[in-house]
Amino acid sequence: MTRPQRPRLTLKIMFYAIFDVVGMVFLASGALWFARGQSLFIPDFPGTMVGALASIIGGFLLMLWAAAQILRELIKRPDNVVEEGK
C-alpha cells in the first residue's frame, strides 16, 4: 500500500497563505476592539465600531478567498493524483 504524496509548497501557495494570515489579523483586530475596546497591533486601528465591523468582515472575506485559492492550487496540481491499481 502506497501513501499519497504530500502536496508541494509553491511560491503561489505561500503568497495566498500570507493573505490568509493578514485576514486573520484583521479579523482578530476587529474582534478584540469589540471585546475590549483596544487595538491588537496597530494603535487606533480600528478606532470606531464601523471600522471594527469593516475589519471583521474584510478579514473574514480575505481569509475565505485565500483559503479557496490555496485549495484550488492544491487540487489542480498533477503531482497530487494517485494512480489506481498501484
PDB file as gemmi writes it, atoms N, CA and C in Angstrom:
CRYST1    1.000    1.000    1.000  90.00  90.00  90.00 P 1                      
ATOM      1  N   MET A   1       0.838  -1.176   0.000  1.00  0.00           N  
ATOM      2  CA  MET A   1       0.000   0.000   0.000  1.00  0.00           C  
ATOM      3  C   MET A   1       0.889   1.248   0.000  1.00  0.00           C  
ATOM      4  N   THR A   2       0.667   2.104  -0.974  1.00  0.00           N  
ATOM      5  CA  THR A   2       1.471   3.319  -1.074  1.00  0.00           C  
ATOM      6  C   THR A   2       0.714   4.496  -0.472  1.00  0.00           C  
ATOM      7  N   ARG A   3       1.484   5.364   0.152  1.00  0.00           N  
ATOM      8  CA  ARG A   3       0.888   6.564   0.724  1.00  0.00           C  
ATOM      9  C   ARG A   3       0.844   7.650  -0.338  1.00  0.00           C  
ATOM     10  N   PRO A   4      -0.210   8.443  -0.340  1.00  0.00           N  
ATOM     11  CA  PRO A   4      -0.249   9.538  -1.309  1.00  0.00           C  
ATOM     12  C   PRO A   4       0.847  10.556  -1.013  1.00  0.00           C  
ATOM     13  N   GLN A   5       1.353  11.154  -2.072  1.00  0.00           N  
ATOM     14  CA  GLN A   5       2.404  12.149  -1.913  1.00  0.00           C  
ATOM     15  C   GLN A   5       1.860  13.398  -1.240  1.00  0.00           C  
ATOM     16  N   ARG A   6       2.728  14.037  -0.456  1.00  0.00           N  
ATOM     17  CA  ARG A   6       2.355  15.307   0.145  1.00  0.00           C  
ATOM     18  C   ARG A   6       2.336  16.380  -0.927  1.00  0.00           C  
ATOM     19  N   PRO A   7       1.415  17.323  -0.815  1.00  0.00           N  
ATOM     20  CA  PRO A   7       1.434  18.426  -1.778  1.00  0.00           C  
ATOM     21  C   PRO A   7       2.674  19.289  -1.569  1.00  0.00           C  
ATOM     22  N   ARG A   8       3.201  19.792  -2.649  1.00  0.00           N  
ATOM     23  CA  ARG A   8       4.399  20.632  -2.572  1.00  0.00           C  
ATOM     24  C   ARG A   8       4.022  22.075  -2.312  1.00  0.00           C  
ATOM     25  N   LEU A   9       4.795  22.706  -1.459  1.00  0.00           N  
ATOM     26  CA  LEU A   9       4.585  24.116  -1.167  1.00  0.00           C  
ATOM     27  C   LEU A   9       5.235  24.944  -2.273  1.00  0.00           C  
ATOM     28  N   THR A  10       4.418  25.694  -2.967  1.00  0.00           N  
ATOM     29  CA  THR A  10       4.923  26.533  -4.047  1.00  0.00           C  
ATOM     30  C   THR A  10       4.881  27.995  -3.614  1.00  0.00           C  
ATOM     31  N   LEU A  11       5.484  28.834  -4.418  1.00  0.00           N  
ATOM     32  CA  LEU A  11       5.500  30.262  -4.139  1.00  0.00           C  
ATOM     33  C   LEU A  11       4.085  30.843  -4.184  1.00  0.00           C  
ATOM     34  N   LYS A  12       3.279  30.332  -5.087  1.00  0.00           N  
ATOM     35  CA  LYS A  12       1.908  30.810  -5.212  1.00  0.00           C  
ATOM     36  C   LYS A  12       1.087  30.459  -3.958  1.00  0.00           C  
ATOM     37  N   ILE A  13       1.244  29.251  -3.455  1.00  0.00           N  
ATOM     38  CA  ILE A  13       0.531  28.838  -2.248  1.00  0.00           C  
ATOM     39  C   ILE A  13       1.006  29.657  -1.054  1.00  0.00           C  
ATOM     40  N   MET A  14       2.289  29.921  -0.980  1.00  0.00           N  
ATOM     41  CA  MET A  14       2.823  30.743   0.107  1.00  0.00           C  
ATOM     42  C   MET A  14       2.279  32.170   0.040  1.00  0.00           C  
ATOM     43  N   PHE A  15       2.131  32.685  -1.153  1.00  0.00           N  
ATOM     44  CA  PHE A  15       1.562  34.020  -1.357  1.00  0.00           C  
ATOM     45  C   PHE A  15       0.130  34.074  -0.827  1.00  0.00           C  
ATOM     46  N   TYR A  16      -0.676  33.079  -1.148  1.00  0.00           N  
ATOM     47  CA  TYR A  16      -2.049  33.025  -0.652  1.00  0.00           C  
ATOM     48  C   TYR A  16      -2.085  32.818   0.863  1.00  0.00           C  
ATOM     49  N   ALA A  17      -1.143  32.084   1.401  1.00  0.00           N  
ATOM     50  CA  ALA A  17      -1.085  31.871   2.848  1.00  0.00           C  
ATOM     51  C   ALA A  17      -0.800  33.179   3.577  1.00  0.00           C  
ATOM     52  N   ILE A  18       0.017  34.043   2.983  1.00  0.00           N  
ATOM     53  CA  ILE A  18       0.285  35.351   3.586  1.00  0.00           C  
ATOM     54  C   ILE A  18      -0.998  36.181   3.633  1.00  0.00           C  
ATOM     55  N   PHE A  19      -1.784  36.143   2.564  1.00  0.00           N  
ATOM     56  CA  PHE A  19      -3.062  36.843   2.565  1.00  0.00           C  
ATOM     57  C   PHE A  19      -4.004  36.262   3.614  1.00  0.00           C  
ATOM     58  N   ASP A  20      -3.948  34.956   3.812  1.00  0.00           N  
ATOM     59  CA  ASP A  20      -4.768  34.314   4.835  1.00  0.00           C  
ATOM     60  C   ASP A  20      -4.401  34.822   6.229  1.00  0.00           C  
ATOM     61  N   VAL A  21      -3.116  34.955   6.494  1.00  0.00           N  
ATOM     62  CA  VAL A  21      -2.660  35.456   7.793  1.00  0.00           C  
ATOM     63  C   VAL A  21      -3.069  36.920   7.978  1.00  0.00           C  
ATOM     64  N   VAL A  22      -2.967  37.726   6.933  1.00  0.00           N  
ATOM     65  CA  VAL A  22      -3.391  39.127   7.024  1.00  0.00           C  
ATOM     66  C   VAL A  22      -4.889  39.202   7.331  1.00  0.00           C  
ATOM     67  N   GLY A  23      -5.680  38.340   6.709  1.00  0.00           N  
ATOM     68  CA  GLY A  23      -7.103  38.297   7.001  1.00  0.00           C  
ATOM     69  C   GLY A  23      -7.374  37.914   8.443  1.00  0.00           C  
ATOM     70  N   MET A  24      -6.594  36.969   8.970  1.00  0.00           N  
ATOM     71  CA  MET A  24      -6.750  36.583  10.375  1.00  0.00           C  
ATOM     72  C   MET A  24      -6.436  37.743  11.310  1.00  0.00           C  
ATOM     73  N   VAL A  25      -5.412  38.514  10.984  1.00  0.00           N  
ATOM     74  CA  VAL A  25      -5.040  39.658  11.819  1.00  0.00           C  
ATOM     75  C   VAL A  25      -6.143  40.717  11.788  1.00  0.00           C  
ATOM     76  N   PHE A  26      -6.707  40.983  10.606  1.00  0.00           N  
ATOM     77  CA  PHE A  26      -7.810  41.945  10.516  1.00  0.00           C  
ATOM     78  C   PHE A  26      -9.009  41.470  11.324  1.00  0.00           C  
ATOM     79  N   LEU A  27      -9.351  40.206  11.185  1.00  0.00           N  
ATOM     80  CA  LEU A  27     -10.484  39.646  11.919  1.00  0.00           C  
ATOM     81  C   LEU A  27     -10.243  39.737  13.429  1.00  0.00           C  
ATOM     82  N   ALA A  28      -9.061  39.376  13.865  1.00  0.00           N  
ATOM     83  CA  ALA A  28      -8.735  39.434  15.288  1.00  0.00           C  
ATOM     84  C   ALA A  28      -8.712  40.871  15.801  1.00  0.00           C  
ATOM     85  N   SER A  29      -8.237  41.802  14.987  1.00  0.00           N  
ATOM     86  CA  SER A  29      -8.212  43.210  15.409  1.00  0.00           C  
ATOM     87  C   SER A  29      -9.617  43.742  15.635  1.00  0.00           C  
ATOM     88  N   GLY A  30     -10.499  43.463  14.698  1.00  0.00           N  
ATOM     89  CA  GLY A  30     -11.886  43.911  14.858  1.00  0.00           C  
ATOM     90  C   GLY A  30     -12.577  43.236  16.026  1.00  0.00           C  
ATOM     91  N   ALA A  31     -12.348  41.954  16.198  1.00  0.00           N  
ATOM     92  CA  ALA A  31     -12.981  41.228  17.301  1.00  0.00           C  
ATOM     93  C   ALA A  31     -12.466  41.709  18.654  1.00  0.00           C  
ATOM     94  N   LEU A  32     -11.175  41.978  18.752  1.00  0.00           N  
ATOM     95  CA  LEU A  32     -10.617  42.472  20.007  1.00  0.00           C  
ATOM     96  C   LEU A  32     -11.145  43.866  20.331  1.00  0.00           C  
ATOM     97  N   TRP A  33     -11.353  44.677  19.310  1.00  0.00           N  
ATOM     98  CA  TRP A  33     -11.907  46.006  19.558  1.00  0.00           C  
ATOM     99  C   TRP A  33     -13.323  45.892  20.114  1.00  0.00           C  
ATOM    100  N   PHE A  34     -14.126  44.958  19.560  1.00  0.00           N  
ATOM    101  CA  PHE A  34     -15.471  44.759  20.088  1.00  0.00           C  
ATOM    102  C   PHE A  34     -15.440  44.187  21.505  1.00  0.00           C  
ATOM    103  N   ALA A  35     -14.527  43.286  21.780  1.00  0.00           N  
ATOM    104  CA  ALA A  35     -14.481  42.628  23.086  1.00  0.00           C  
ATOM    105  C   ALA A  35     -13.932  43.543  24.183  1.00  0.00           C  
ATOM    106  N   ARG A  36     -12.867  44.270  23.887  1.00  0.00           N  
ATOM    107  CA  ARG A  36     -12.203  45.062  24.931  1.00  0.00           C  
ATOM    108  C   ARG A  36     -12.063  46.539  24.622  1.00  0.00           C  
ATOM    109  N   GLY A  37     -12.348  46.929  23.399  1.00  0.00           N  
ATOM    110  CA  GLY A  37     -12.208  48.336  23.038  1.00  0.00           C  
ATOM    111  C   GLY A  37     -10.775  48.780  22.849  1.00  0.00           C  
ATOM    112  N   GLN A  38      -9.873  47.840  22.569  1.00  0.00           N  
ATOM    113  CA  GLN A  38      -8.472  48.193  22.361  1.00  0.00           C  
ATOM    114  C   GLN A  38      -7.952  47.577  21.064  1.00  0.00           C  
ATOM    115  N   SER A  39      -6.837  48.104  20.598  1.00  0.00           N  
ATOM    116  CA  SER A  39      -6.238  47.643  19.347  1.00  0.00           C  
ATOM    117  C   SER A  39      -5.396  46.399  19.571  1.00  0.00           C  
ATOM    118  N   LEU A  40      -5.181  45.656  18.511  1.00  0.00           N  
ATOM    119  CA  LEU A  40      -4.357  44.452  18.596  1.00  0.00           C  
ATOM    120  C   LEU A  40      -2.886  44.797  18.385  1.00  0.00           C  
ATOM    121  N   PHE A  41      -2.507  45.254  17.201  1.00  0.00           N  
ATOM    122  CA  PHE A  41      -1.120  45.590  16.883  1.00  0.00           C  
ATOM    123  C   PHE A  41      -0.933  47.072  16.578  1.00  0.00           C  
ATOM    124  N   ILE A  42      -1.760  47.585  15.701  1.00  0.00           N  
ATOM    125  CA  ILE A  42      -1.622  48.954  15.224  1.00  0.00           C  
ATOM    126  C   ILE A  42      -2.432  49.875  16.141  1.00  0.00           C  
ATOM    127  N   PRO A  43      -1.805  50.888  16.728  1.00  0.00           N  
ATOM    128  CA  PRO A  43      -2.542  51.804  17.608  1.00  0.00           C  
ATOM    129  C   PRO A  43      -3.690  52.502  16.860  1.00  0.00           C  
ATOM    130  N   ASP A  44      -4.829  52.574  17.497  1.00  0.00           N  
ATOM    131  CA  ASP A  44      -6.036  53.225  16.958  1.00  0.00           C  
ATOM    132  C   ASP A  44      -6.562  52.585  15.682  1.00  0.00           C  
ATOM    133  N   PHE A  45      -6.279  51.311  15.451  1.00  0.00           N  
ATOM    134  CA  PHE A  45      -6.910  50.593  14.344  1.00  0.00           C  
ATOM    135  C   PHE A  45      -7.553  49.340  14.886  1.00  0.00           C  
ATOM    136  N   PRO A  46      -8.783  49.139  14.742  1.00  0.00           N  
ATOM    137  CA  PRO A  46      -9.802  50.087  14.304  1.00  0.00           C  
ATOM    138  C   PRO A  46     -10.146  51.054  15.422  1.00  0.00           C  
ATOM    139  N   GLY A  47     -10.591  52.219  15.044  1.00  0.00           N  
ATOM    140  CA  GLY A  47     -10.857  53.241  16.043  1.00  0.00           C  
ATOM    141  C   GLY A  47     -12.329  53.423  16.361  1.00  0.00           C  
ATOM    142  N   THR A  48     -13.194  52.924  15.504  1.00  0.00           N  
ATOM    143  CA  THR A  48     -14.630  53.076  15.704  1.00  0.00           C  
ATOM    144  C   THR A  48     -15.323  51.737  15.552  1.00  0.00           C  
ATOM    145  N   MET A  49     -16.590  51.711  15.902  1.00  0.00           N  
ATOM    146  CA  MET A  49     -17.372  50.483  15.750  1.00  0.00           C  
ATOM    147  C   MET A  49     -17.522  50.105  14.278  1.00  0.00           C  
ATOM    148  N   VAL A  50     -17.696  51.104  13.433  1.00  0.00           N  
ATOM    149  CA  VAL A  50     -17.819  50.841  11.995  1.00  0.00           C  
ATOM    150  C   VAL A  50     -16.502  50.280  11.451  1.00  0.00           C  
ATOM    151  N   GLY A  51     -15.396  50.838  11.893  1.00  0.00           N  
ATOM    152  CA  GLY A  51     -14.089  50.337  11.473  1.00  0.00           C  
ATOM    153  C   GLY A  51     -13.842  48.915  11.945  1.00  0.00           C  
ATOM    154  N   ALA A  52     -14.277  48.612  13.163  1.00  0.00           N  
ATOM    155  CA  ALA A  52     -14.117  47.258  13.691  1.00  0.00           C  
ATOM    156  C   ALA A  52     -14.972  46.271  12.908  1.00  0.00           C  
ATOM    157  N   LEU A  53     -16.197  46.669  12.587  1.00  0.00           N  
ATOM    158  CA  LEU A  53     -17.070  45.796  11.808  1.00  0.00           C  
ATOM    159  C   LEU A  53     -16.508  45.579  10.405  1.00  0.00           C  
ATOM    160  N   ALA A  54     -15.997  46.643   9.797  1.00  0.00           N  
ATOM    161  CA  ALA A  54     -15.378  46.521   8.466  1.00  0.00           C  
ATOM    162  C   ALA A  54     -14.142  45.635   8.528  1.00  0.00           C  
ATOM    163  N   SER A  55     -13.393  45.742   9.602  1.00  0.00           N  
ATOM    164  CA  SER A  55     -12.198  44.911   9.777  1.00  0.00           C  
ATOM    165  C   SER A  55     -12.570  43.438   9.906  1.00  0.00           C  
ATOM    166  N   ILE A  56     -13.616  43.155  10.653  1.00  0.00           N  
ATOM    167  CA  ILE A  56     -14.069  41.772  10.818  1.00  0.00           C  
ATOM    168  C   ILE A  56     -14.565  41.203   9.495  1.00  0.00           C  
ATOM    169  N   ILE A  57     -15.405  41.945   8.811  1.00  0.00           N  
ATOM    170  CA  ILE A  57     -15.961  41.459   7.535  1.00  0.00           C  
ATOM    171  C   ILE A  57     -14.865  41.329   6.486  1.00  0.00           C  
ATOM    172  N   GLY A  58     -14.005  42.349   6.374  1.00  0.00           N  
ATOM    173  CA  GLY A  58     -12.914  42.298   5.400  1.00  0.00           C  
ATOM    174  C   GLY A  58     -11.943  41.171   5.694  1.00  0.00           C  
ATOM    175  N   GLY A  59     -11.605  40.981   6.965  1.00  0.00           N  
ATOM    176  CA  GLY A  59     -10.703  39.897   7.336  1.00  0.00           C  
ATOM    177  C   GLY A  59     -11.291  38.538   7.027  1.00  0.00           C  
ATOM    178  N   PHE A  60     -12.586  38.366   7.318  1.00  0.00           N  
ATOM    179  CA  PHE A  60     -13.246  37.091   7.027  1.00  0.00           C  
ATOM    180  C   PHE A  60     -13.269  36.812   5.528  1.00  0.00           C  
ATOM    181  N   LEU A  61     -13.607  37.820   4.751  1.00  0.00           N  
ATOM    182  CA  LEU A  61     -13.654  37.634   3.295  1.00  0.00           C  
ATOM    183  C   LEU A  61     -12.268  37.352   2.716  1.00  0.00           C  
ATOM    184  N   LEU A  62     -11.257  38.035   3.231  1.00  0.00           N  
ATOM    185  CA  LEU A  62      -9.890  37.796   2.762  1.00  0.00           C  
ATOM    186  C   LEU A  62      -9.431  36.379   3.113  1.00  0.00           C  
ATOM    187  N   MET A  63      -9.759  35.927   4.319  1.00  0.00           N  
ATOM    188  CA  MET A  63      -9.415  34.558   4.718  1.00  0.00           C  
ATOM    189  C   MET A  63     -10.135  33.538   3.839  1.00  0.00           C  
ATOM    190  N   LEU A  64     -11.408  33.772   3.586  1.00  0.00           N  
ATOM    191  CA  LEU A  64     -12.197  32.854   2.756  1.00  0.00           C  
ATOM    192  C   LEU A  64     -11.631  32.775   1.344  1.00  0.00           C  
ATOM    193  N   TRP A  65     -11.307  33.937   0.766  1.00  0.00           N  
ATOM    194  CA  TRP A  65     -10.749  33.963  -0.589  1.00  0.00           C  
ATOM    195  C   TRP A  65      -9.398  33.247  -0.643  1.00  0.00           C  
ATOM    196  N   ALA A  66      -8.534  33.540   0.330  1.00  0.00           N  
ATOM    197  CA  ALA A  66      -7.195  32.945   0.332  1.00  0.00           C  
ATOM    198  C   ALA A  66      -7.268  31.426   0.517  1.00  0.00           C  
ATOM    199  N   ALA A  67      -8.129  30.968   1.406  1.00  0.00           N  
ATOM    200  CA  ALA A  67      -8.267  29.525   1.616  1.00  0.00           C  
ATOM    201  C   ALA A  67      -8.797  28.835   0.366  1.00  0.00           C  
ATOM    202  N   ALA A  68      -9.736  29.480  -0.325  1.00  0.00           N  
ATOM    203  CA  ALA A  68     -10.259  28.905  -1.566  1.00  0.00           C  
ATOM    204  C   ALA A  68      -9.168  28.831  -2.635  1.00  0.00           C  
ATOM    205  N   GLN A  69      -8.324  29.849  -2.709  1.00  0.00           N  
ATOM    206  CA  GLN A  69      -7.242  29.841  -3.693  1.00  0.00           C  
ATOM    207  C   GLN A  69      -6.200  28.763  -3.377  1.00  0.00           C  
ATOM    208  N   ILE A  70      -5.914  28.576  -2.098  1.00  0.00           N  
ATOM    209  CA  ILE A  70      -4.968  27.528  -1.705  1.00  0.00           C  
ATOM    210  C   ILE A  70      -5.524  26.160  -2.077  1.00  0.00           C  
ATOM    211  N   LEU A  71      -6.790  25.921  -1.770  1.00  0.00           N  
ATOM    212  CA  LEU A  71      -7.404  24.639  -2.136  1.00  0.00           C  
ATOM    213  C   LEU A  71      -7.430  24.445  -3.644  1.00  0.00           C  
ATOM    214  N   ARG A  72      -7.709  25.516  -4.378  1.00  0.00           N  
ATOM    215  CA  ARG A  72      -7.716  25.429  -5.841  1.00  0.00           C  
ATOM    216  C   ARG A  72      -6.344  25.044  -6.383  1.00  0.00           C  
ATOM    217  N   GLU A  73      -5.305  25.642  -5.811  1.00  0.00           N  
ATOM    218  CA  GLU A  73      -3.942  25.308  -6.242  1.00  0.00           C  
ATOM    219  C   GLU A  73      -3.586  23.858  -5.904  1.00  0.00           C  
ATOM    220  N   LEU A  74      -4.006  23.396  -4.745  1.00  0.00           N  
ATOM    221  CA  LEU A  74      -3.692  22.022  -4.348  1.00  0.00           C  
ATOM    222  C   LEU A  74      -4.446  21.007  -5.190  1.00  0.00           C  
ATOM    223  N   ILE A  75      -5.678  21.328  -5.574  1.00  0.00           N  
ATOM    224  CA  ILE A  75      -6.481  20.401  -6.373  1.00  0.00           C  
ATOM    225  C   ILE A  75      -5.958  20.298  -7.795  1.00  0.00           C  
ATOM    226  N   LYS A  76      -5.511  21.406  -8.377  1.00  0.00           N  
ATOM    227  CA  LYS A  76      -5.103  21.371  -9.782  1.00  0.00           C  
ATOM    228  C   LYS A  76      -3.688  20.842 -10.006  1.00  0.00           C  
ATOM    229  N   ARG A  77      -2.958  20.547  -8.965  1.00  0.00           N  
ATOM    230  CA  ARG A  77      -1.596  20.020  -9.103  1.00  0.00           C  
ATOM    231  C   ARG A  77      -1.636  18.593  -9.637  1.00  0.00           C  
ATOM    232  N   PRO A  78      -0.945  18.314 -10.739  1.00  0.00           N  
ATOM    233  CA  PRO A  78      -0.949  16.950 -11.280  1.00  0.00           C  
ATOM    234  C   PRO A  78      -0.156  15.965 -10.422  1.00  0.00           C  
ATOM    235  N   ASP A  79       0.774  16.439  -9.576  1.00  0.00           N  
ATOM    236  CA  ASP A  79       1.560  15.525  -8.776  1.00  0.00           C  
ATOM    237  C   ASP A  79       0.799  15.013  -7.546  1.00  0.00           C  
ATOM    238  N   ASN A  80      -0.431  15.498  -7.337  1.00  0.00           N  
ATOM    239  CA  ASN A  80      -1.244  15.037  -6.220  1.00  0.00           C  
ATOM    240  C   ASN A  80      -2.161  13.891  -6.618  1.00  0.00           C  
ATOM    241  N   VAL A  81      -2.157  13.526  -7.896  1.00  0.00           N  
ATOM    242  CA  VAL A  81      -3.043  12.471  -8.368  1.00  0.00           C  
ATOM    243  C   VAL A  81      -2.460  11.123  -7.999  1.00  0.00           C  
ATOM    244  N   VAL A  82      -3.259  10.287  -7.371  1.00  0.00           N  
ATOM    245  CA  VAL A  82      -2.838   8.936  -7.006  1.00  0.00           C  
ATOM    246  C   VAL A  82      -3.377   7.992  -8.071  1.00  0.00           C  
ATOM    247  N   GLU A  83      -2.467   7.231  -8.658  1.00  0.00           N  
ATOM    248  CA  GLU A  83      -2.876   6.300  -9.704  1.00  0.00           C  
ATOM    249  C   GLU A  83      -3.538   5.085  -9.084  1.00  0.00           C  
ATOM    250  N   GLU A  84      -4.634   4.658  -9.682  1.00  0.00           N  
ATOM    251  CA  GLU A  84      -5.327   3.479  -9.179  1.00  0.00           C  
ATOM    252  C   GLU A  84      -4.605   2.233  -9.680  1.00  0.00           C  
ATOM    253  N   GLY A  85      -4.646   1.190  -8.868  1.00  0.00           N  
ATOM    254  CA  GLY A  85      -4.033  -0.072  -9.253  1.00  0.00           C  
ATOM    255  C   GLY A  85      -2.595  -0.212  -8.830  1.00  0.00           C  
ATOM    256  N   LYS A  86      -2.044   0.779  -8.202  1.00  0.00           N  
ATOM    257  CA  LYS A  86      -0.656   0.694  -7.758  1.00  0.00           C  
ATOM    258  C   LYS A  86      -0.584   0.648  -6.273  1.00  0.00           C  
TER     259      LYS A  86                                                      
END                                                                             
